Amino acid sequence: MDKLINHGGILWRIKKEVSKETFIINEEINYEFVKSFKEYLNCDHVLQNQNNFLFVEEISELEFEEINES
C-alpha cells in the first residue's frame, strides 16, 4: 500500500524517502543533486522532515470503483 501525506492541503504519494545524509557533499546538502534525483524518479515535488527528503507525487484525483451488491 502506498504511503500518503497531506501537506498544504494537498494529498501526496511518497514514492521514495531518502536520508538527507545521502545528498551531503563537502559537509553541505547539494540541492542540485536532490533536484536531479527528483527528476530521475519523475516526482512532482520534494518535501522534507528532520532527517529525510520525501520524493512525492501529487494525487490530483482519487479514483474509486462503485461496488454493486445485487
PEFEN-V798363 format. One record per backbone hydrogen bond with DSSP energy under -0.5 kcal/mol. NH is the residue of the N-H (numbers start at 0). CO is the residue of the C=O. Records with the same first field share a line. If there is no record, write none. Layout:
NH->CO, CO
//
This chain:
2->13
3->1
4->11
6->4, 9
9->6
11->4, 9
12->56
13->2, 11
14->12, 54
15->54
17->52
19->50
21->18
22->19
23->20
24->22, 27
27->24
29->22
30->28
33->29
34->30
35->31
36->32
37->33
38->34
39->35
40->36
41->37, 38
42->37
43->55
44->55
46->53
48->51
52->17
53->46
54->15, 52
55->44, 53
56->12
58->10
59->57
67->65
68->66
69->67
//
